[in-house]
């Protein structure tokens, strides 16, 4: 007895094509696989439909991880001794009329 509801757009033949596409381009994104699938089959399917079928077939996509940075990391602006020595007049000249207080309660040395 069959289930009720709308029949699936991606049947067994399309699943084989989908598996072939993933094997041909293992580094492709989901959108790229979906676009290639739609181009080859002439079907119009959403990328989530492709993702669900890939999940059903046991194909899991992994995100690439970046290698750890090499060498010394550069510090962000404001965390270097030269920047800590700034005064209110040099860091924010528009606040020169306010004596030692910047917006949101940040205090600068005079």
Order of alpha helices (4+ residues) and beta strands (2+ residues): alpha-alpha-alpha-alpha-alpha
